[in-house]
């Protein structure tokens, strides 16, 4: 459920130029009062209107929940590179899922299962079957092992920041 907010900014000193904020259009931004990306929201600056006297600027921000990468859906991106084979574990070592994805996972990445539970990669991934010197795979499959931690569901409103 996307959300559009209009935020009025005032300069600390001087005034805004007619072109102020233009280089940020279409980019993800952070603003005081809007939830941090870690809470599950992404904010994109979509429009800027600077007052004629430069005393303020109205920023229009489009906010939407992060799209999580699904570990168990059947959609695959076809590339000439082999997919990363991944085994996802909880902190106790229990196996949560095995998957084949277009790229390996990395720490901090958000993933989602088909039951809509969200998890975050919390430790540096390992490849236990790789030789540490040559990088060659000593097993039949070069599995990446990741540790996941449950992620709270995003708030229903993007301005609800969490402490």
Buried (B, 14 or more C-beta within 10 A) or exposed (E): EEBEBEBEBEEEEEBBEEEBBEEEBEEEBEBEEBBEEEBBBBBBBEEBEBBEEBEBBBBBBBBBBBEBBBBBEEEEEEEEEEBBBBBBBBEEEEEBBEBEBEBBBEEEBBBBBEEEBBBBBBEEBEBEBBEEEEEEEEEEEBBBBBBBEEBEEBBEEBEEBEE
